[in-house]
Amino acid sequence: MRFDSLAASPPMASAMSNDQPFMSAEQARQTVQELIDSSLQYCPRAYEGDKHWGDTKKVWAGIRVGREGLRITTHRRWKEVKHGLQTKYEVSLPGDPNAAPPIYVQVHSVTPNRPLDGGLCHGWKIHTDLIAPLDFKARIERWTRGLQFYSVEVTGKVKLGLKLVGRLDAYPDYGELPPAVIIDPSVEKADLTLMALDVDRVSKLGGEVAEQWGELVEKITRAVLLDDFNERLPDKLNRAIDKKRDRLRLSITDWIRKIQPS
């Protein structure tokens, strides 16, 4: 993180100003850009998931006839059988696992996060785009009341886009002397989109068959990966941030070192 533009004024003076935010818009943009860039090295390179995998349906399995003395008894029998569209998938970042992940990040909009009454700026609202190319593998099975219609394995490549709207604030912590500087990011909105999909292989088939299955895989990708992720993505990202809060606390020495001109 660089805070070069604060070099002309003492950090505490900036922090205690009544009409200025703790950091400028450009500093906020740089901070988010560097937070994301540095956090990508901790990003898992592979993720596994499933949708309705192993789901069953209770179906009638006939009648069991018995005898109790001279009386004939009957009991309906039921069993659980596989049913519905079931998928398992794995997505992974391509390339050298020891290299930086090939994820494009751009922080392109920083605006003051002001209250409705037009008061002072309370942090910054940040708009960020991420683009990630991924390799994927999916097992797709269709079951109807225990009968399997098909079971295929699909491999290919996908490009996902992630639009983030978040907030960034920074403030001094006077619980210690000299005070520490707290960087406080949070995610308000997150929208994962499918930008491109290329099916390379379907089981042992290719060509036109692979193209037809590509349409199904795209529908499943949207339903399984995008819909499920988008539903809880902001909460997941905020929980991930909370786990790293200790890394978002700077000592005053670190702060001064960062704002000193080179």
C-alpha positions as CSV (number, residue, x, y, z in Angstrom):
1,M,0.0,0.0,0.0
2,R,1.3,3.5,-0.8
3,F,0.1,6.7,0.8
4,D,2.5,9.0,-1.0
5,S,0.1,11.9,-1.2
6,L,-0.1,12.2,2.6
7,A,3.6,12.9,2.8
8,A,3.1,16.6,3.0
9,S,0.9,16.5,6.2
10,P,1.3,14.5,9.4
11,P,-0.8,11.4,9.6
12,M,-2.5,12.3,12.9
13,A,-3.4,15.7,11.5
14,S,-5.1,14.1,8.6
15,A,-6.8,11.6,10.9
16,M,-8.2,14.2,13.2
17,S,-9.4,16.7,10.6
18,N,-13.1,17.4,10.9
19,D,-13.8,17.9,7.2
20,Q,-11.5,15.4,5.5
21,P,-11.6,11.6,5.3
22,F,-8.7,9.7,6.7
23,M,-7.4,8.9,3.2
24,S,-7.9,10.4,-0.3
25,A,-9.9,8.7,-3.1
26,E,-6.6,7.7,-4.8
27,Q,-5.2,6.3,-1.6
28,A,-8.4,4.3,-1.2
29,R,-8.2,3.0,-4.7
30,Q,-4.6,2.0,-4.3
31,T,-5.3,0.3,-0.9
32,V,-8.1,-1.8,-2.3
33,Q,-6.0,-2.7,-5.4
34,E,-3.1,-3.8,-3.2
35,L,-5.3,-5.6,-0.7
36,I,-6.8,-7.7,-3.5
37,D,-3.5,-8.2,-5.3
38,S,-1.9,-9.5,-2.1
39,S,-4.8,-11.6,-1.0
40,L,-4.9,-13.5,-4.3
41,Q,-1.7,-15.4,-3.3
42,Y,-3.8,-17.0,-0.6
43,C,-6.7,-17.9,-2.9
44,P,-7.2,-21.7,-3.3
45,R,-6.4,-22.8,-6.8
46,A,-9.1,-25.4,-7.0
47,Y,-12.7,-25.7,-5.7
48,E,-15.0,-28.6,-5.6
49,G,-18.8,-28.5,-5.3
50,D,-22.0,-30.3,-6.2
51,K,-25.7,-29.6,-6.8
52,H,-28.3,-32.2,-5.8
53,W,-25.6,-34.9,-5.9
54,G,-27.0,-38.1,-4.4
55,D,-30.6,-36.8,-4.1
56,T,-33.2,-39.4,-3.8
57,K,-37.0,-39.8,-4.1
58,K,-39.3,-42.0,-2.1
59,V,-41.2,-44.3,-4.5
60,W,-43.6,-47.1,-4.1
61,A,-41.9,-50.6,-4.2
62,G,-44.9,-52.9,-4.2
63,I,-46.9,-54.6,-1.4
64,R,-45.6,-56.9,1.3
65,V,-48.2,-59.6,2.1
66,G,-48.1,-61.3,5.5
67,R,-50.3,-63.4,7.7
68,E,-51.3,-62.9,11.3
69,G,-53.1,-66.0,12.4
70,L,-55.9,-66.5,10.0
71,R,-55.8,-62.9,8.8
72,I,-54.0,-61.8,5.6
73,T,-52.1,-58.4,6.1
74,T,-50.7,-56.1,3.4
75,H,-48.2,-53.3,3.8
76,R,-47.0,-50.9,1.2
77,R,-43.3,-50.9,0.6
78,W,-41.3,-47.8,-0.2
79,K,-37.7,-47.3,-1.2
80,E,-35.3,-44.3,-1.8
81,V,-34.0,-44.1,-5.4
82,K,-31.9,-41.5,-7.2
83,H,-33.8,-38.8,-8.9
84,G,-33.3,-35.6,-10.8
85,L,-30.4,-33.8,-12.4
86,Q,-27.3,-34.3,-10.3
87,T,-23.9,-32.6,-10.8
88,K,-20.4,-32.6,-9.3
89,Y,-17.8,-30.1,-10.5
90,E,-14.3,-28.9,-10.0
91,V,-12.9,-25.6,-11.1
92,S,-9.2,-24.7,-10.9
93,L,-6.9,-21.9,-11.9
94,P,-4.6,-22.8,-14.9
95,G,-0.9,-22.4,-14.9
96,D,2.0,-22.9,-12.5
97,P,0.6,-23.4,-9.0
98,N,3.6,-21.6,-7.6
99,A,3.1,-18.5,-9.8
100,A,0.7,-15.7,-9.2
101,P,-2.9,-16.6,-10.2
102,P,-3.9,-15.3,-13.6
103,I,-6.7,-13.1,-12.3
104,Y,-7.2,-9.6,-13.7
105,V,-8.1,-7.0,-11.1
106,Q,-9.2,-3.4,-11.7
107,V,-10.4,-0.9,-9.2
108,H,-12.1,1.6,-11.5
109,S,-14.4,3.7,-9.3
110,V,-13.9,5.4,-5.9
111,T,-16.6,7.7,-4.5
112,P,-17.2,9.3,-1.1
113,N,-19.6,7.2,1.0
114,R,-21.6,10.1,2.4
115,P,-24.7,9.8,4.6
116,L,-28.2,10.7,3.1
117,D,-28.1,14.1,4.9
118,G,-25.0,15.1,2.8
119,G,-22.7,15.1,5.8
120,L,-19.0,14.3,6.0
121,C,-17.5,11.4,4.1
122,H,-17.5,8.1,6.0
123,G,-15.1,6.0,4.0
124,W,-15.2,5.3,0.3
125,K,-17.4,3.2,-1.9
126,I,-15.3,1.1,-4.3
127,H,-16.3,-0.6,-7.6
128,T,-14.0,-3.4,-8.6
129,D,-13.9,-5.9,-11.5
130,L,-12.1,-9.2,-11.4
131,I,-11.8,-11.6,-14.4
132,A,-10.6,-15.2,-13.9
133,P,-10.0,-18.0,-16.5
134,L,-10.7,-21.4,-15.0
135,D,-10.4,-25.0,-16.1
136,F,-13.5,-27.1,-15.2
137,K,-14.5,-30.7,-14.9
138,A,-18.1,-31.7,-14.3
139,R,-19.9,-35.1,-13.9
140,I,-23.6,-34.7,-15.0
141,E,-26.1,-37.4,-14.3
142,R,-29.9,-37.5,-15.0
143,W,-32.0,-39.9,-12.9
144,T,-35.7,-40.5,-13.0
145,R,-37.1,-42.6,-10.2
146,G,-34.0,-44.7,-10.0
147,L,-33.4,-45.0,-13.8
148,Q,-30.3,-43.4,-15.2
149,F,-30.9,-41.6,-18.5
150,Y,-27.3,-40.5,-18.9
151,S,-24.0,-40.0,-17.1
152,V,-21.3,-37.9,-18.7
153,E,-18.1,-36.2,-17.7
154,V,-17.5,-32.8,-19.3
155,T,-14.2,-30.9,-19.3
156,G,-13.4,-27.4,-20.7
157,K,-12.5,-23.8,-19.9
158,V,-14.6,-21.0,-18.5
159,K,-14.0,-17.3,-17.9
160,L,-15.8,-15.8,-14.9
161,G,-16.3,-12.1,-14.1
162,L,-16.8,-10.8,-10.6
163,K,-18.2,-7.3,-10.0
164,L,-17.7,-6.1,-6.4
165,V,-19.1,-3.1,-4.7
166,G,-17.5,-2.5,-1.3
167,R,-16.6,0.1,1.2
168,L,-13.2,1.1,2.6
169,D,-12.4,3.1,5.6
170,A,-9.3,3.8,7.6
171,Y,-9.0,5.3,11.1
172,P,-6.6,5.5,14.1
173,D,-7.0,3.2,17.0
174,Y,-6.2,5.2,20.2
175,G,-6.3,2.1,22.3
176,E,-2.5,2.1,22.1
177,L,0.2,4.7,21.9
178,P,1.3,5.6,19.4
179,P,-2.1,4.8,17.8
180,A,-2.3,2.1,15.2
181,V,-4.0,2.6,11.8
182,I,-6.9,0.3,11.0
183,I,-7.8,-0.5,7.4
184,D,-11.5,-1.5,7.3
185,P,-12.8,-3.0,4.0
186,S,-16.2,-4.7,3.6
187,V,-18.2,-6.1,0.6
188,E,-21.7,-4.8,0.0
189,K,-22.5,-6.4,-3.3
190,A,-21.0,-9.2,-5.4
191,D,-22.1,-10.4,-8.8
192,L,-20.5,-13.4,-10.5
193,T,-21.1,-13.7,-14.3
194,L,-20.2,-16.2,-17.0
195,M,-18.2,-14.4,-19.6
196,A,-17.2,-17.4,-21.8
197,L,-17.5,-21.2,-21.9
198,D,-15.6,-23.6,-24.1
199,V,-16.3,-27.4,-23.8
200,D,-13.2,-29.4,-24.8
201,R,-14.5,-33.0,-24.2
202,V,-17.6,-34.9,-23.3
203,S,-16.8,-38.4,-21.9
204,K,-15.2,-40.0,-25.0
205,L,-17.2,-38.0,-27.5
206,G,-16.4,-34.9,-29.4
207,G,-17.4,-32.7,-32.2
208,E,-21.1,-31.9,-32.6
209,V,-22.0,-33.9,-29.5
210,A,-19.6,-31.9,-27.4
211,E,-21.2,-28.7,-28.8
212,Q,-24.7,-29.9,-27.8
213,W,-23.5,-30.8,-24.3
214,G,-21.9,-27.4,-24.1
215,E,-25.3,-25.8,-24.1
216,L,-26.4,-28.0,-21.2
217,V,-23.2,-27.3,-19.3
218,E,-23.7,-23.6,-19.7
219,K,-27.2,-23.9,-18.2
220,I,-25.9,-26.0,-15.4
221,T,-23.0,-23.6,-14.8
222,R,-25.3,-20.7,-14.5
223,A,-27.7,-22.6,-12.2
224,V,-25.1,-24.4,-10.0
225,L,-22.1,-22.1,-9.9
226,L,-23.4,-18.7,-10.5
227,D,-26.8,-18.8,-8.7
228,D,-25.5,-20.7,-5.7
229,F,-22.4,-18.5,-5.3
230,N,-24.2,-15.2,-5.9
231,E,-26.8,-16.0,-3.3
232,R,-24.2,-16.0,-0.5
233,L,-21.1,-14.5,-2.0
234,P,-21.0,-11.1,-0.1
235,D,-21.3,-12.9,3.3
236,K,-18.6,-15.4,2.3
237,L,-16.2,-12.6,1.2
238,N,-16.8,-10.6,4.4
239,R,-16.1,-13.7,6.5
240,A,-12.9,-14.2,4.6
241,I,-12.0,-10.5,5.3
242,D,-12.8,-10.9,9.0
243,K,-10.3,-13.8,9.3
244,K,-7.5,-11.5,8.1
245,R,-8.3,-8.5,10.2
246,D,-5.0,-8.8,12.0
247,R,-3.2,-8.1,8.7
248,L,-5.2,-4.8,8.2
249,R,-3.8,-3.2,11.3
250,L,-0.7,-1.0,10.8
251,S,1.6,0.4,13.5
252,I,2.3,4.1,13.4
253,T,5.8,3.2,12.4
254,D,4.6,1.2,9.4
255,W,2.2,4.1,8.6
256,I,5.0,6.7,8.6
257,R,7.3,4.4,6.6
258,K,4.6,4.1,3.9
259,I,3.9,7.8,3.6
260,Q,7.5,8.9,3.6
261,P,8.6,10.1,0.1
262,S,11.1,7.7,-1.5
